[in-house]
Amino acid sequence: MSRSAASRADHLSIGPLSKTFRLPTGSVAALGSIALDIPAGRFVAIVGASGCGKSTLLRIVAGLETAEGGPVRLGGRTVTGPGLDRGFVFQEHRLLPWLTVAGNLAFALKGLPRAEVRARVQSHLELVGLAGFADAYPFQLSGGMAQRVAIARALVNQPGVLLLDEPFGALDALTRIQMQQEILRIWQARGTTMILVTHDIDEAIFLGDEVVVMSSRPGTIKRRLTVPLPRPRDRSSPAFVELRREIYREFFAESDHPFAYEI
């Protein structure tokens, strides 16, 4: 499905909501009042300091956590738990080590006719450039290849929204750049709404239509910045550097030290 074919059924509406964790030692407010409206087919990157609630927000959208306040709605339907309309990619690939690459994808397709399972597995391995590795096991793959399989597994049920929680954080710098280009290619080919949580501001600007900057805990939305740069994006261009500087200012504005980041 192309970006232009993205369905209104995949329009995502979040909150306003908040999240407090009840612990034996007391309550911890993870999220303040959060409200986001994300049109179908959009690529949104969320950045913020460690512990600000970015991953918690993503888990709420996935239906893995509950929240207080307004609901999460996808295409007008209230999210009440995990569903095939949302795919999730974690920082670690979390592939089942006793299954082949094809088996890991097929495992997510239980209940479908065998012919359809085979067709979907093959098409999604082609999508991530691993058509020749269907019979390989996870231990035989590099970190980047394993994460490609994880992305294919998250997409194999054709979700309207793909949630990416620091998916490239464990990769080396070169592989990380390659995977950024890969996820961008997949997004452009499929038109799937993507929400990326990352600590990497360059990554957020390189990939996102929009960068959402969160405050420190309890996390709230400090700023939403549209990225007006054409793709492919040049990380060394003056416009890219200025946008990076602007986002860094948001971070340093919360600290006890004046803004000190310069290019």
C-alpha positions as CSV (number, residue, x, y, z in Angstrom):
1,M,0.0,0.0,0.0
2,S,1.4,3.4,-0.9
3,R,1.4,6.4,1.3
4,S,-1.4,7.9,-0.7
5,A,-3.5,4.8,-0.1
6,A,-3.2,5.0,3.7
7,S,-6.7,4.6,5.2
8,R,-8.5,7.0,7.4
9,A,-9.1,3.9,9.5
10,D,-5.5,4.2,10.7
11,H,-5.9,7.8,12.1
12,L,-4.6,7.7,15.7
13,S,-6.0,9.8,18.5
14,I,-4.2,9.7,21.9
15,G,-5.8,11.1,25.1
16,P,-5.6,13.5,26.8
17,L,-4.3,10.8,29.2
18,S,-1.9,10.4,32.1
19,K,-0.1,7.5,33.7
20,T,0.8,6.8,37.3
21,F,2.6,3.7,38.5
22,R,1.6,2.4,41.9
23,L,4.6,1.0,43.7
24,P,5.1,-0.4,47.2
25,T,7.1,2.7,48.1
26,G,4.5,5.1,46.7
27,S,3.2,6.5,43.4
28,V,5.3,7.6,40.5
29,A,3.8,9.9,37.9
30,A,5.2,8.7,34.5
31,L,3.1,10.8,32.2
32,G,1.3,14.2,32.7
33,S,-1.5,15.2,30.4
34,I,-0.6,13.8,26.9
35,A,-2.7,14.5,23.8
36,L,-1.6,13.6,20.3
37,D,-3.5,13.4,17.0
38,I,-1.6,11.5,14.3
39,P,-3.0,11.3,10.7
40,A,-2.7,8.0,8.8
41,G,0.5,7.5,7.0
42,R,2.5,9.9,9.1
43,F,6.0,9.3,10.5
44,V,6.3,10.8,14.0
45,A,9.4,10.7,16.1
46,I,9.3,11.2,19.9
47,V,12.4,12.3,21.8
48,G,13.0,13.1,25.4
49,A,15.3,12.4,28.3
50,S,15.6,9.0,29.8
51,G,12.7,8.2,32.1
52,C,10.4,10.8,30.6
53,G,7.7,8.3,29.7
54,K,8.4,7.9,26.0
55,S,8.3,4.1,26.0
56,T,5.4,4.1,28.5
57,L,3.4,6.2,26.0
58,L,4.2,3.7,23.2
59,R,3.1,0.8,25.3
60,I,-0.2,2.5,26.1
61,V,-0.8,2.9,22.3
62,A,0.1,-0.8,21.9
63,G,-2.4,-1.8,24.5
64,L,0.3,-3.2,26.8
65,E,-0.3,-0.6,29.5
66,T,-3.4,1.1,30.7
67,A,-3.7,4.9,31.4
68,E,-5.9,7.4,33.2
69,G,-8.0,9.9,31.4
70,G,-9.0,9.9,27.7
71,P,-8.7,6.8,25.6
72,V,-6.5,5.9,22.6
73,R,-8.5,5.6,19.5
74,L,-7.4,4.1,16.2
75,G,-9.8,4.8,13.3
76,G,-12.4,5.7,15.9
77,R,-12.1,2.4,17.7
78,T,-11.0,2.6,21.4
79,V,-7.8,0.6,22.1
80,T,-8.5,-1.8,25.0
81,G,-5.5,-4.1,24.6
82,P,-3.0,-5.5,22.1
83,G,-4.3,-6.0,18.6
84,L,-3.2,-6.9,15.1
85,D,-3.9,-3.4,13.9
86,R,-0.7,-2.3,15.8
87,G,2.8,-3.8,15.3
88,F,5.5,-3.3,17.8
89,V,9.3,-3.4,17.4
90,F,11.4,-3.5,20.5
91,Q,15.1,-2.5,21.0
92,E,16.0,-6.2,21.1
93,H,14.7,-8.3,18.2
94,R,13.1,-10.9,20.6
95,L,13.0,-13.6,17.9
96,L,12.2,-17.1,19.0
97,P,15.6,-18.8,18.8
98,W,14.2,-22.3,18.1
99,L,12.4,-21.1,15.0
100,T,13.8,-20.2,11.6
101,V,13.4,-16.7,10.2
102,A,10.3,-17.9,8.2
103,G,9.0,-19.7,11.3
104,N,9.2,-16.5,13.3
105,L,7.1,-14.7,10.8
106,A,4.7,-17.6,10.4
107,F,4.2,-17.8,14.1
108,A,2.6,-14.4,14.0
109,L,0.1,-15.6,11.4
110,K,-1.6,-18.4,13.2
111,G,-5.1,-19.2,11.9
112,L,-4.5,-18.2,8.3
113,P,-4.5,-20.7,5.4
114,R,-1.1,-22.2,4.7
115,A,-0.9,-20.7,1.2
116,E,-1.5,-17.2,2.5
117,V,1.0,-17.7,5.3
118,R,3.7,-18.7,2.8
119,A,2.8,-15.8,0.6
120,R,2.9,-13.2,3.4
121,V,6.2,-14.6,4.8
122,Q,7.8,-14.5,1.4
123,S,6.6,-11.0,0.6
124,H,7.7,-9.5,3.9
125,L,11.1,-11.1,3.8
126,E,11.5,-9.5,0.3
127,L,10.3,-6.2,1.8
128,V,13.2,-6.2,4.3
129,G,15.7,-7.6,1.9
130,L,16.1,-11.1,3.5
131,A,14.3,-13.4,0.9
132,G,17.4,-15.7,0.9
133,F,17.4,-16.2,4.7
134,A,14.0,-17.9,5.3
135,D,15.7,-21.1,6.6
136,A,18.3,-19.3,8.8
137,Y,18.0,-19.3,12.6
138,P,18.4,-16.1,14.6
139,F,21.8,-17.0,15.9
140,Q,23.1,-17.1,12.3
141,L,22.1,-13.5,11.7
142,S,23.8,-10.2,12.3
143,G,22.2,-7.7,14.7
144,G,20.9,-5.6,11.8
145,M,19.5,-8.6,10.0
146,A,17.8,-9.9,13.1
147,Q,16.2,-6.5,13.6
148,R,15.0,-6.6,9.9
149,V,13.3,-9.8,10.7
150,A,11.7,-8.2,13.8
151,I,10.4,-5.4,11.6
152,A,9.0,-7.9,9.0
153,R,7.3,-9.9,11.8
154,A,5.7,-6.7,13.1
155,L,4.4,-5.9,9.6
156,V,3.3,-9.3,8.5
157,N,-0.2,-8.9,9.9
158,Q,-0.4,-5.6,7.9
159,P,-1.0,-3.3,10.8
160,G,-2.1,0.3,10.3
161,V,0.4,1.5,12.9
162,L,4.0,0.4,13.5
163,L,5.4,1.3,17.0
164,L,9.2,1.4,17.2
165,D,10.7,1.6,20.7
166,E,14.4,2.5,20.2
167,P,14.7,-0.2,17.6
168,F,18.2,0.6,16.5
169,G,19.7,1.5,19.9
170,A,21.7,-1.7,20.3
171,L,23.3,-1.5,16.8
172,D,26.7,-0.1,15.9
173,A,26.7,3.3,14.3
174,L,27.1,2.2,10.6
175,T,24.4,-0.5,10.9
176,R,22.1,2.0,12.7
177,I,22.3,4.4,9.7
178,Q,21.7,1.6,7.3
179,M,18.6,0.5,9.3
180,Q,17.3,4.1,9.4
181,Q,17.5,4.1,5.6
182,E,15.8,0.7,5.5
183,I,12.8,1.7,7.8
184,L,12.4,4.9,5.7
185,R,12.3,2.8,2.5
186,I,9.7,0.5,4.0
187,W,7.6,3.4,5.3
188,Q,7.6,5.0,1.8
189,A,6.7,1.7,0.2
190,R,3.9,0.7,2.6
191,G,2.4,4.0,3.9
192,T,2.1,2.5,7.4
193,T,1.8,5.1,10.2
194,M,5.0,4.9,12.2
195,I,5.7,6.2,15.7
196,L,9.4,6.1,16.7
197,V,10.7,6.6,20.2
198,T,14.4,7.5,20.2
199,H,17.1,9.3,22.2
200,D,18.9,10.1,18.9
201,I,17.9,13.6,17.8
202,D,19.6,13.2,14.4
203,E,17.6,10.0,13.9
204,A,14.4,11.7,14.8
205,I,15.0,14.6,12.3
206,F,16.2,12.2,9.6
207,L,13.2,10.0,9.7
208,G,10.2,12.0,11.0
209,D,7.6,14.1,9.4
210,E,7.3,15.6,12.8
211,V,9.4,15.5,16.0
212,V,7.6,15.5,19.3
213,V,9.7,16.7,22.2
214,M,8.7,15.5,25.7
215,S,9.5,17.1,29.0
216,S,11.2,15.2,31.9
217,R,9.0,13.1,34.2
218,P,6.1,13.3,34.4
219,G,6.3,13.5,30.7
220,T,4.3,16.1,28.8
221,I,4.6,17.4,25.3
222,K,6.8,20.4,25.3
223,R,7.0,21.0,21.6
224,R,5.9,19.6,18.2
225,L,8.2,20.5,15.3
226,T,7.3,19.8,11.7
227,V,10.4,18.7,9.7
228,P,10.1,20.7,6.4
229,L,13.2,19.1,4.9
230,P,12.9,17.1,1.6
231,R,14.0,13.5,1.5
232,P,16.6,12.1,1.3
233,R,17.9,14.4,4.1
234,D,21.4,15.7,4.4
235,R,22.4,15.6,8.1
236,S,25.1,18.3,7.4
237,S,22.8,20.8,5.7
238,P,22.3,24.2,7.5
239,A,18.6,23.5,7.9
240,F,19.1,20.1,9.4
241,V,21.8,21.5,11.8
242,E,19.5,24.4,12.9
243,L,16.6,22.1,13.6
244,R,18.9,19.9,15.7
245,R,20.1,23.0,17.6
246,E,16.5,24.0,18.2
247,I,15.6,20.6,19.7
248,Y,18.7,20.6,21.9
249,R,17.6,24.0,23.3
250,E,14.4,22.4,24.4
251,F,16.4,19.8,26.4
252,F,18.8,22.3,28.0
253,A,16.0,24.7,28.9
254,E,15.0,22.2,31.6
255,S,18.5,21.8,33.1
256,D,20.3,23.9,35.7
257,H,22.9,24.8,33.0
258,P,22.4,27.3,30.2
259,F,22.2,26.0,26.6
260,A,25.7,25.0,25.6
261,Y,25.3,23.0,22.5
262,E,26.9,24.4,19.4
263,I,27.8,23.0,16.0
